[in-house]
Amino acid sequence: MKDPKEYCTCTDTKCPCHPTNHDQGCNLCILKNLSQREIPSCFFKTIDHEKPTEGWHYEDFAALVEAAKGAE
């Protein structure tokens, strides 16, 4: 498996959970997101569409998916 530091698309490198700031890969980011009912930004970035909300919660991801689907 590749080193997460090589493929992480998150631009918030000041976040203590970013893989460049520790040796636990994506684990800390995923744990933080699960505890806050959020989805990591890398998931949002896989959808080529403008993000319609400010948040990173499950509902925000669903809104992005729906907006992208409607734009097809």
N, CA, C and O atoms as a Maestro MAE file, in Angstrom:
{
 s_m_m2io_version
 :::
 2.0.0
}

f_m_ct {
 s_m_title
 :::
 protein
 m_atom[288] {
  # First column is atom index #
  i_m_mmod_type
  r_m_x_coord
  r_m_y_coord
  r_m_z_coord
  i_m_residue_number
  s_m_chain_name
  s_m_pdb_residue_name
  s_m_pdb_atom_name
  i_m_atomic_number
  :::
  1 25 0.839 -1.173 0.000 1 A "MET " " N  " 7
  2 3 0.000 0.000 0.000 1 A "MET " " CA " 6
  3 2 0.886 1.240 0.000 1 A "MET " " C  " 6
  4 15 1.933 1.263 0.647 1 A "MET " " O  " 8
  5 25 0.460 2.273 -0.731 2 A "LYS " " N  " 7
  6 3 1.201 3.522 -0.788 2 A "LYS " " CA " 6
  7 2 1.156 4.252 0.548 2 A "LYS " " C  " 6
  8 15 0.237 4.073 1.346 2 A "LYS " " O  " 8
  9 25 2.153 5.064 0.764 3 A "ASP " " N  " 7
  10 3 2.200 5.918 1.942 3 A "ASP " " CA " 6
  11 2 1.145 7.015 1.777 3 A "ASP " " C  " 6
  12 15 1.153 7.710 0.761 3 A "ASP " " O  " 8
  13 25 0.230 7.195 2.751 4 A "PRO " " N  " 7
  14 3 -0.816 8.213 2.638 4 A "PRO " " CA " 6
  15 2 -0.275 9.617 2.380 4 A "PRO " " C  " 6
  16 15 -0.963 10.444 1.781 4 A "PRO " " O  " 8
  17 25 0.936 9.892 2.821 5 A "LYS " " N  " 7
  18 3 1.530 11.204 2.578 5 A "LYS " " CA " 6
  19 2 1.708 11.459 1.098 5 A "LYS " " C  " 6
  20 15 1.770 12.612 0.672 5 A "LYS " " O  " 8
  21 25 1.790 10.398 0.302 6 A "GLU " " N  " 7
  22 3 1.989 10.523 -1.139 6 A "GLU " " CA " 6
  23 2 0.702 10.782 -1.896 6 A "GLU " " C  " 6
  24 15 0.740 11.362 -2.981 6 A "GLU " " O  " 8
  25 25 -0.436 10.371 -1.360 7 A "TYR " " N  " 7
  26 3 -1.679 10.511 -2.123 7 A "TYR " " CA " 6
  27 2 -2.768 11.322 -1.437 7 A "TYR " " C  " 6
  28 15 -3.825 11.552 -2.026 7 A "TYR " " O  " 8
  29 25 -2.533 11.761 -0.202 8 A "CYS " " N  " 7
  30 3 -3.545 12.529 0.516 8 A "CYS " " CA " 6
  31 2 -3.841 13.829 -0.242 8 A "CYS " " C  " 6
  32 15 -2.919 14.567 -0.591 8 A "CYS " " O  " 8
  33 25 -5.108 14.105 -0.494 9 A "THR " " N  " 7
  34 3 -5.495 15.307 -1.228 9 A "THR " " CA " 6
  35 2 -5.944 16.435 -0.317 9 A "THR " " C  " 6
  36 15 -6.317 17.506 -0.795 9 A "THR " " O  " 8
  37 25 -5.912 16.211 0.977 10 A "CYS " " N  " 7
  38 3 -6.327 17.239 1.931 10 A "CYS " " CA " 6
  39 2 -5.300 18.367 1.930 10 A "CYS " " C  " 6
  40 15 -4.096 18.116 1.993 10 A "CYS " " O  " 8
  41 25 -5.772 19.591 1.860 11 A "THR " " N  " 7
  42 3 -4.871 20.743 1.835 11 A "THR " " CA " 6
  43 2 -4.669 21.353 3.219 11 A "THR " " C  " 6
  44 15 -3.882 22.287 3.372 11 A "THR " " O  " 8
  45 25 -5.371 20.838 4.228 12 A "ASP " " N  " 7
  46 3 -5.256 21.358 5.588 12 A "ASP " " CA " 6
  47 2 -4.109 20.658 6.314 12 A "ASP " " C  " 6
  48 15 -4.324 19.837 7.206 12 A "ASP " " O  " 8
  49 25 -2.899 20.999 5.914 13 A "THR " " N  " 7
  50 3 -1.732 20.323 6.491 13 A "THR " " CA " 6
  51 2 -1.440 20.761 7.927 13 A "THR " " C  " 6
  52 15 -0.587 20.167 8.588 13 A "THR " " O  " 8
  53 25 -2.127 21.778 8.415 14 A "LYS " " N  " 7
  54 3 -1.972 22.185 9.814 14 A "LYS " " CA " 6
  55 2 -2.828 21.321 10.747 14 A "LYS " " C  " 6
  56 15 -2.637 21.350 11.962 14 A "LYS " " O  " 8
  57 25 -3.751 20.568 10.198 15 A "CYS " " N  " 7
  58 3 -4.602 19.688 10.992 15 A "CYS " " CA " 6
  59 2 -3.726 18.609 11.636 15 A "CYS " " C  " 6
  60 15 -2.916 17.986 10.950 15 A "CYS " " O  " 8
  61 25 -3.876 18.383 12.926 16 A "PRO " " N  " 7
  62 3 -3.060 17.354 13.578 16 A "PRO " " CA " 6
  63 2 -3.354 15.947 13.054 16 A "PRO " " C  " 6
  64 15 -2.557 15.032 13.263 16 A "PRO " " O  " 8
  65 25 -4.481 15.767 12.383 17 A "CYS " " N  " 7
  66 3 -4.833 14.444 11.846 17 A "CYS " " CA " 6
  67 2 -4.282 14.216 10.438 17 A "CYS " " C  " 6
  68 15 -4.354 13.098 9.927 17 A "CYS " " O  " 8
  69 25 -3.744 15.236 9.814 18 A "HIS " " N  " 7
  70 3 -3.194 15.095 8.460 18 A "HIS " " CA " 6
  71 2 -2.035 14.108 8.501 18 A "HIS " " C  " 6
  72 15 -1.206 14.180 9.408 18 A "HIS " " O  " 8
  73 25 -1.955 13.190 7.543 19 A "PRO " " N  " 7
  74 3 -0.919 12.147 7.585 19 A "PRO " " CA " 6
  75 2 0.521 12.652 7.559 19 A "PRO " " C  " 6
  76 15 1.438 11.896 7.879 19 A "PRO " " O  " 8
  77 25 0.739 13.893 7.190 20 A "THR " " N  " 7
  78 3 2.110 14.420 7.219 20 A "THR " " CA " 6
  79 2 2.545 14.784 8.638 20 A "THR " " C  " 6
  80 15 3.717 15.075 8.878 20 A "THR " " O  " 8
  81 25 1.589 14.767 9.581 21 A "ASN " " N  " 7
  82 3 1.892 15.193 10.950 21 A "ASN " " CA " 6
  83 2 2.030 14.049 11.954 21 A "ASN " " C  " 6
  84 15 2.162 14.297 13.152 21 A "ASN " " O  " 8
  85 25 2.003 12.823 11.491 22 A "HIS " " N  " 7
  86 3 2.135 11.657 12.374 22 A "HIS " " CA " 6
  87 2 2.430 10.430 11.528 22 A "HIS " " C  " 6
  88 15 2.568 10.539 10.310 22 A "HIS " " O  " 8
  89 25 2.527 9.280 12.148 23 A "ASP " " N  " 7
  90 3 2.855 8.054 11.410 23 A "ASP " " CA " 6
  91 2 1.711 7.039 11.413 23 A "ASP " " C  " 6
  92 15 1.951 5.838 11.293 23 A "ASP " " O  " 8
  93 25 0.470 7.512 11.548 24 A "GLN " " N  " 7
  94 3 -0.670 6.597 11.620 24 A "GLN " " CA " 6
  95 2 -1.540 6.622 10.361 24 A "GLN " " C  " 6
  96 15 -2.685 6.169 10.389 24 A "GLN " " O  " 8
  97 25 -1.011 7.139 9.278 25 A "GLY " " N  " 7
  98 3 -1.746 7.148 8.021 25 A "GLY " " CA " 6
  99 2 -3.041 7.944 8.105 25 A "GLY " " C  " 6
  100 15 -3.064 9.049 8.648 25 A "GLY " " O  " 8
  101 25 -4.108 7.385 7.571 26 A "CYS " " N  " 7
  102 3 -5.414 8.054 7.543 26 A "CYS " " CA " 6
  103 2 -6.246 7.785 8.796 26 A "CYS " " C  " 6
  104 15 -7.327 8.351 8.955 26 A "CYS " " O  " 8
  105 25 -5.753 6.936 9.674 27 A "ASN " " N  " 7
  106 3 -6.535 6.512 10.839 27 A "ASN " " CA " 6
  107 2 -7.048 7.666 11.691 27 A "ASN " " C  " 6
  108 15 -8.228 7.694 12.041 27 A "ASN " " O  " 8
  109 25 -6.181 8.617 12.028 28 A "LEU " " N  " 7
  110 3 -6.605 9.717 12.898 28 A "LEU " " CA " 6
  111 2 -7.671 10.580 12.227 28 A "LEU " " C  " 6
  112 15 -8.616 11.021 12.880 28 A "LEU " " O  " 8
  113 25 -7.521 10.815 10.952 29 A "CYS " " N  " 7
  114 3 -8.504 11.598 10.197 29 A "CYS " " CA " 6
  115 2 -9.854 10.888 10.189 29 A "CYS " " C  " 6
  116 15 -10.888 11.506 10.442 29 A "CYS " " O  " 8
  117 25 -9.841 9.613 9.904 30 A "ILE " " N  " 7
  118 3 -11.084 8.842 9.861 30 A "ILE " " CA " 6
  119 2 -11.745 8.809 11.229 30 A "ILE " " C  " 6
  120 15 -12.958 8.995 11.330 30 A "ILE " " O  " 8
  121 25 -10.980 8.578 12.274 31 A "LEU " " N  " 7
  122 3 -11.547 8.564 13.631 31 A "LEU " " CA " 6
  123 2 -12.167 9.904 13.999 31 A "LEU " " C  " 6
  124 15 -13.258 9.950 14.568 31 A "LEU " " O  " 8
  125 25 -11.472 11.002 13.675 32 A "LYS " " N  " 7
  126 3 -12.004 12.338 13.954 32 A "LYS " " CA " 6
  127 2 -13.308 12.564 13.203 32 A "LYS " " C  " 6
  128 15 -14.287 13.055 13.766 32 A "LYS " " O  " 8
  129 25 -13.308 12.201 11.923 33 A "ASN " " N  " 7
  130 3 -14.500 12.408 11.106 33 A "ASN " " CA " 6
  131 2 -15.673 11.560 11.589 33 A "ASN " " C  " 6
  132 15 -16.804 12.044 11.635 33 A "ASN " " O  " 8
  133 25 -15.427 10.336 11.941 34 A "LEU " " N  " 7
  134 3 -16.508 9.485 12.441 34 A "LEU " " CA " 6
  135 2 -17.109 10.046 13.726 34 A "LEU " " C  " 6
  136 15 -18.325 10.013 13.912 34 A "LEU " " O  " 8
  137 25 -16.261 10.559 14.606 35 A "SER " " N  " 7
  138 3 -16.762 11.089 15.871 35 A "SER " " CA " 6
  139 2 -17.594 12.349 15.681 35 A "SER " " C  " 6
  140 15 -18.416 12.686 16.534 35 A "SER " " O  " 8
  141 25 -17.385 13.054 14.558 36 A "GLN " " N  " 7
  142 3 -18.112 14.296 14.289 36 A "GLN " " CA " 6
  143 2 -19.177 14.140 13.200 36 A "GLN " " C  " 6
  144 15 -19.743 15.128 12.733 36 A "GLN " " O  " 8
  145 25 -19.447 12.888 12.799 37 A "ARG " " N  " 7
  146 3 -20.407 12.606 11.726 37 A "ARG " " CA " 6
  147 2 -20.030 13.335 10.440 37 A "ARG " " C  " 6
  148 15 -20.885 13.889 9.748 37 A "ARG " " O  " 8
  149 25 -18.746 13.324 10.139 38 A "GLU " " N  " 7
  150 3 -18.233 13.981 8.948 38 A "GLU " " CA " 6
  151 2 -17.590 12.954 8.020 38 A "GLU " " C  " 6
  152 15 -17.348 11.805 8.390 38 A "GLU " " O  " 8
  153 25 -17.328 13.412 6.809 39 A "ILE " " N  " 7
  154 3 -16.649 12.596 5.805 39 A "ILE " " CA " 6
  155 2 -15.356 13.321 5.443 39 A "ILE " " C  " 6
  156 15 -15.377 14.536 5.250 39 A "ILE " " O  " 8
  157 25 -14.233 12.612 5.346 40 A "PRO " " N  " 7
  158 3 -12.974 13.267 5.009 40 A "PRO " " CA " 6
  159 2 -13.057 14.045 3.692 40 A "PRO " " C  " 6
  160 15 -13.783 13.667 2.773 40 A "PRO " " O  " 8
  161 25 -12.304 15.129 3.626 41 A "SER " " N  " 7
  162 3 -12.351 15.992 2.433 41 A "SER " " CA " 6
  163 2 -11.947 15.246 1.163 41 A "SER " " C  " 6
  164 15 -12.387 15.613 0.074 41 A "SER " " O  " 8
  165 25 -11.126 14.217 1.280 42 A "CYS " " N  " 7
  166 3 -10.700 13.483 0.086 42 A "CYS " " CA " 6
  167 2 -11.886 12.841 -0.643 42 A "CYS " " C  " 6
  168 15 -11.853 12.691 -1.865 42 A "CYS " " O  " 8
  169 25 -12.924 12.465 0.094 43 A "PHE " " N  " 7
  170 3 -14.112 11.913 -0.542 43 A "PHE " " CA " 6
  171 2 -14.823 12.987 -1.352 43 A "PHE " " C  " 6
  172 15 -15.271 12.738 -2.471 43 A "PHE " " O  " 8
  173 25 -14.924 14.187 -0.780 44 A "PHE " " N  " 7
  174 3 -15.566 15.292 -1.481 44 A "PHE " " CA " 6
  175 2 -14.815 15.620 -2.767 44 A "PHE " " C  " 6
  176 15 -15.425 15.936 -3.788 44 A "PHE " " O  " 8
  177 25 -13.498 15.545 -2.708 45 A "LYS " " N  " 7
  178 3 -12.673 15.925 -3.861 45 A "LYS " " CA " 6
  179 2 -12.764 14.937 -5.013 45 A "LYS " " C  " 6
  180 15 -12.329 15.249 -6.122 45 A "LYS " " O  " 8
  181 25 -13.318 13.753 -4.778 46 A "THR " " N  " 7
  182 3 -13.458 12.787 -5.872 46 A "THR " " CA " 6
  183 2 -14.633 13.125 -6.777 46 A "THR " " C  " 6
  184 15 -14.782 12.539 -7.850 46 A "THR " " O  " 8
  185 25 -15.471 14.069 -6.350 47 A "ILE " " N  " 7
  186 3 -16.638 14.456 -7.141 47 A "ILE " " CA " 6
  187 2 -16.343 15.795 -7.800 47 A "ILE " " C  " 6
  188 15 -16.128 16.800 -7.123 47 A "ILE " " O  " 8
  189 25 -16.336 15.794 -9.114 48 A "ASP " " N  " 7
  190 3 -15.979 16.979 -9.881 48 A "ASP " " CA " 6
  191 2 -17.186 17.913 -10.006 48 A "ASP " " C  " 6
  192 15 -17.832 17.991 -11.051 48 A "ASP " " O  " 8
  193 25 -17.465 18.613 -8.910 49 A "HIS " " N  " 7
  194 3 -18.591 19.545 -8.889 49 A "HIS " " CA " 6
  195 2 -18.373 20.514 -7.743 49 A "HIS " " C  " 6
  196 15 -17.754 20.163 -6.738 49 A "HIS " " O  " 8
  197 25 -18.876 21.731 -7.886 50 A "GLU " " N  " 7
  198 3 -18.726 22.717 -6.813 50 A "GLU " " CA " 6
  199 2 -19.513 22.294 -5.584 50 A "GLU " " C  " 6
  200 15 -20.681 21.919 -5.691 50 A "GLU " " O  " 8
  201 25 -18.894 22.352 -4.439 51 A "LYS " " N  " 7
  202 3 -19.514 21.938 -3.175 51 A "LYS " " CA " 6
  203 2 -20.625 22.923 -2.801 51 A "LYS " " C  " 6
  204 15 -20.344 24.108 -2.622 51 A "LYS " " O  " 8
  205 25 -21.881 22.469 -2.676 52 A "PRO " " N  " 7
  206 3 -22.999 23.374 -2.423 52 A "PRO " " CA " 6
  207 2 -23.186 23.802 -0.967 52 A "PRO " " C  " 6
  208 15 -24.039 24.643 -0.681 52 A "PRO " " O  " 8
  209 25 -22.411 23.244 -0.051 53 A "THR " " N  " 7
  210 3 -22.564 23.555 1.369 53 A "THR " " CA " 6
  211 2 -21.208 23.907 1.971 53 A "THR " " C  " 6
  212 15 -20.168 23.716 1.340 53 A "THR " " O  " 8
  213 25 -21.231 24.414 3.182 54 A "GLU " " N  " 7
  214 3 -19.996 24.772 3.877 54 A "GLU " " CA " 6
  215 2 -19.418 23.611 4.683 54 A "GLU " " C  " 6
  216 15 -18.211 23.563 4.921 54 A "GLU " " O  " 8
  217 25 -20.269 22.677 5.104 55 A "GLY " " N  " 7
  218 3 -19.843 21.631 6.020 55 A "GLY " " CA " 6
  219 2 -19.261 20.410 5.361 55 A "GLY " " C  " 6
  220 15 -19.183 20.300 4.137 55 A "GLY " " O  " 8
  221 25 -18.849 19.481 6.233 56 A "TRP " " N  " 7
  222 3 -18.234 18.225 5.800 56 A "TRP " " CA " 6
  223 2 -19.015 17.022 6.331 56 A "TRP " " C  " 6
  224 15 -18.495 15.906 6.348 56 A "TRP " " O  " 8
  225 25 -20.256 17.242 6.763 57 A "HIS " " N  " 7
  226 3 -21.068 16.183 7.360 57 A "HIS " " CA " 6
  227 2 -21.649 15.259 6.289 57 A "HIS " " C  " 6
  228 15 -21.586 15.549 5.094 57 A "HIS " " O  " 8
  229 25 -22.207 14.160 6.736 58 A "TYR " " N  " 7
  230 3 -22.800 13.178 5.823 58 A "TYR " " CA " 6
  231 2 -23.791 13.852 4.887 58 A "TYR " " C  " 6
  232 15 -23.811 13.578 3.687 58 A "TYR " " O  " 8
  233 25 -24.617 14.739 5.444 59 A "GLU " " N  " 7
  234 3 -25.642 15.411 4.650 59 A "GLU " " CA " 6
  235 2 -25.020 16.331 3.599 59 A "GLU " " C  " 6
  236 15 -25.563 16.487 2.505 59 A "GLU " " O  " 8
  237 25 -23.890 16.932 3.930 60 A "ASP " " N  " 7
  238 3 -23.200 17.790 2.966 60 A "ASP " " CA " 6
  239 2 -22.661 16.974 1.799 60 A "ASP " " C  " 6
  240 15 -22.707 17.409 0.649 60 A "ASP " " O  " 8
  241 25 -22.151 15.785 2.109 61 A "PHE " " N  " 7
  242 3 -21.668 14.910 1.046 61 A "PHE " " CA " 6
  243 2 -22.828 14.453 0.165 61 A "PHE " " C  " 6
  244 15 -22.710 14.412 -1.059 61 A "PHE " " O  " 8
  245 25 -23.945 14.112 0.797 62 A "ALA " " N  " 7
  246 3 -25.124 13.697 0.028 62 A "ALA " " CA " 6
  247 2 -25.599 14.825 -0.883 62 A "ALA " " C  " 6
  248 15 -25.984 14.578 -2.026 62 A "ALA " " O  " 8
  249 25 -25.574 16.063 -0.386 63 A "ALA " " N  " 7
  250 3 -25.982 17.217 -1.198 63 A "ALA " " CA " 6
  251 2 -25.045 17.395 -2.391 63 A "ALA " " C  " 6
  252 15 -25.490 17.738 -3.487 63 A "ALA " " O  " 8
  253 25 -23.754 17.164 -2.178 64 A "LEU " " N  " 7
  254 3 -22.800 17.275 -3.273 64 A "LEU " " CA " 6
  255 2 -23.046 16.202 -4.319 64 A "LEU " " C  " 6
  256 15 -23.015 16.485 -5.517 64 A "LEU " " O  " 8
  257 25 -23.288 14.980 -3.882 65 A "VAL " " N  " 7
  258 3 -23.567 13.884 -4.811 65 A "VAL " " CA " 6
  259 2 -24.810 14.204 -5.635 65 A "VAL " " C  " 6
  260 15 -24.814 14.030 -6.854 65 A "VAL " " O  " 8
  261 25 -25.861 14.672 -4.971 66 A "GLU " " N  " 7
  262 3 -27.110 15.010 -5.667 66 A "GLU " " CA " 6
  263 2 -26.911 16.164 -6.649 66 A "GLU " " C  " 6
  264 15 -27.432 16.125 -7.764 66 A "GLU " " O  " 8
  265 25 -26.160 17.188 -6.242 67 A "ALA " " N  " 7
  266 3 -25.909 18.319 -7.137 67 A "ALA " " CA " 6
  267 2 -25.127 17.879 -8.360 67 A "ALA " " C  " 6
  268 15 -25.416 18.316 -9.474 67 A "ALA " " O  " 8
  269 25 -24.147 17.026 -8.164 68 A "ALA " " N  " 7
  270 3 -23.343 16.536 -9.285 68 A "ALA " " CA " 6
  271 2 -24.176 15.658 -10.213 68 A "ALA " " C  " 6
  272 15 -24.034 15.701 -11.435 68 A "ALA " " O  " 8
  273 25 -25.047 14.861 -9.600 69 A "LYS " " N  " 7
  274 3 -25.905 13.982 -10.413 69 A "LYS " " CA " 6
  275 2 -26.870 14.816 -11.259 69 A "LYS " " C  " 6
  276 15 -27.127 14.479 -12.415 69 A "LYS " " O  " 8
  277 25 -27.405 15.895 -10.695 70 A "GLY " " N  " 7
  278 3 -28.329 16.753 -11.406 70 A "GLY " " CA " 6
  279 2 -27.666 17.548 -12.516 70 A "GLY " " C  " 6
  280 15 -28.341 18.015 -13.434 70 A "GLY " " O  " 8
  281 25 -26.348 17.708 -12.442 71 A "ALA " " N  " 7
  282 3 -25.614 18.478 -13.433 71 A "ALA " " CA " 6
  283 2 -25.208 17.619 -14.645 71 A "ALA " " C  " 6
  284 15 -24.713 18.144 -15.642 71 A "ALA " " O  " 8
  285 25 -25.416 16.328 -14.555 72 A "GLU " " N  " 7
  286 3 -25.005 15.435 -15.672 72 A "GLU " " CA " 6
  287 2 -25.889 15.629 -16.875 72 A "GLU " " C  " 6
  288 15 -25.694 14.971 -17.897 72 A "GLU " " O  " 8
  :::
 }
 m_bond[287] {
  # First column is bond index #
  i_m_from
  i_m_to
  i_m_order
  :::
  1 1 2 1
  2 2 3 1
  3 3 4 2
  4 3 5 1
  5 5 6 1
  6 6 7 1
  7 7 8 2
  8 7 9 1
  9 9 10 1
  10 10 11 1
  11 11 12 2
  12 11 13 1
  13 13 14 1
  14 14 15 1
  15 15 16 2
  16 15 17 1
  17 17 18 1
  18 18 19 1
  19 19 20 2
  20 19 21 1
  21 21 22 1
  22 22 23 1
  23 23 24 2
  24 23 25 1
  25 25 26 1
  26 26 27 1
  27 27 28 2
  28 27 29 1
  29 29 30 1
  30 30 31 1
  31 31 32 2
  32 31 33 1
  33 33 34 1
  34 34 35 1
  35 35 36 2
  36 35 37 1
  37 37 38 1
  38 38 39 1
  39 39 40 2
  40 39 41 1
  41 41 42 1
  42 42 43 1
  43 43 44 2
  44 43 45 1
  45 45 46 1
  46 46 47 1
  47 47 48 2
  48 47 49 1
  49 49 50 1
  50 50 51 1
  51 51 52 2
  52 51 53 1
  53 53 54 1
  54 54 55 1
  55 55 56 2
  56 55 57 1
  57 57 58 1
  58 58 59 1
  59 59 60 2
  60 59 61 1
  61 61 62 1
  62 62 63 1
  63 63 64 2
  64 63 65 1
  65 65 66 1
  66 66 67 1
  67 67 68 2
  68 67 69 1
  69 69 70 1
  70 70 71 1
  71 71 72 2
  72 71 73 1
  73 73 74 1
  74 74 75 1
  75 75 76 2
  76 75 77 1
  77 77 78 1
  78 78 79 1
  79 79 80 2
  80 79 81 1
  81 81 82 1
  82 82 83 1
  83 83 84 2
  84 83 85 1
  85 85 86 1
  86 86 87 1
  87 87 88 2
  88 87 89 1
  89 89 90 1
  90 90 91 1
  91 91 92 2
  92 91 93 1
  93 93 94 1
  94 94 95 1
  95 95 96 2
  96 95 97 1
  97 97 98 1
  98 98 99 1
  99 99 100 2
  100 99 101 1
  101 101 102 1
  102 102 103 1
  103 103 104 2
  104 103 105 1
  105 105 106 1
  106 106 107 1
  107 107 108 2
  108 107 109 1
  109 109 110 1
  110 110 111 1
  111 111 112 2
  112 111 113 1
  113 113 114 1
  114 114 115 1
  115 115 116 2
  116 115 117 1
  117 117 118 1
  118 118 119 1
  119 119 120 2
  120 119 121 1
  121 121 122 1
  122 122 123 1
  123 123 124 2
  124 123 125 1
  125 125 126 1
  126 126 127 1
  127 127 128 2
  128 127 129 1
  129 129 130 1
  130 130 131 1
  131 131 132 2
  132 131 133 1
  133 133 134 1
  134 134 135 1
  135 135 136 2
  136 135 137 1
  137 137 138 1
  138 138 139 1
  139 139 140 2
  140 139 141 1
  141 141 142 1
  142 142 143 1
  143 143 144 2
  144 143 145 1
  145 145 146 1
  146 146 147 1
  147 147 148 2
  148 147 149 1
  149 149 150 1
  150 150 151 1
  151 151 152 2
  152 151 153 1
  153 153 154 1
  154 154 155 1
  155 155 156 2
  156 155 157 1
  157 157 158 1
  158 158 159 1
  159 159 160 2
  160 159 161 1
  161 161 162 1
  162 162 163 1
  163 163 164 2
  164 163 165 1
  165 165 166 1
  166 166 167 1
  167 167 168 2
  168 167 169 1
  169 169 170 1
  170 170 171 1
  171 171 172 2
  172 171 173 1
  173 173 174 1
  174 174 175 1
  175 175 176 2
  176 175 177 1
  177 177 178 1
  178 178 179 1
  179 179 180 2
  180 179 181 1
  181 181 182 1
  182 182 183 1
  183 183 184 2
  184 183 185 1
  185 185 186 1
  186 186 187 1
  187 187 188 2
  188 187 189 1
  189 189 190 1
  190 190 191 1
  191 191 192 2
  192 191 193 1
  193 193 194 1
  194 194 195 1
  195 195 196 2
  196 195 197 1
  197 197 198 1
  198 198 199 1
  199 199 200 2
  200 199 201 1
  201 201 202 1
  202 202 203 1
  203 203 204 2
  204 203 205 1
  205 205 206 1
  206 206 207 1
  207 207 208 2
  208 207 209 1
  209 209 210 1
  210 210 211 1
  211 211 212 2
  212 211 213 1
  213 213 214 1
  214 214 215 1
  215 215 216 2
  216 215 217 1
  217 217 218 1
  218 218 219 1
  219 219 220 2
  220 219 221 1
  221 221 222 1
  222 222 223 1
  223 223 224 2
  224 223 225 1
  225 225 226 1
  226 226 227 1
  227 227 228 2
  228 227 229 1
  229 229 230 1
  230 230 231 1
  231 231 232 2
  232 231 233 1
  233 233 234 1
  234 234 235 1
  235 235 236 2
  236 235 237 1
  237 237 238 1
  238 238 239 1
  239 239 240 2
  240 239 241 1
  241 241 242 1
  242 242 243 1
  243 243 244 2
  244 243 245 1
  245 245 246 1
  246 246 247 1
  247 247 248 2
  248 247 249 1
  249 249 250 1
  250 250 251 1
  251 251 252 2
  252 251 253 1
  253 253 254 1
  254 254 255 1
  255 255 256 2
  256 255 257 1
  257 257 258 1
  258 258 259 1
  259 259 260 2
  260 259 261 1
  261 261 262 1
  262 262 263 1
  263 263 264 2
  264 263 265 1
  265 265 266 1
  266 266 267 1
  267 267 268 2
  268 267 269 1
  269 269 270 1
  270 270 271 1
  271 271 272 2
  272 271 273 1
  273 273 274 1
  274 274 275 1
  275 275 276 2
  276 275 277 1
  277 277 278 1
  278 278 279 1
  279 279 280 2
  280 279 281 1
  281 281 282 1
  282 282 283 1
  283 283 284 2
  284 283 285 1
  285 285 286 1
  286 286 287 1
  287 287 288 2
  :::
 }
}
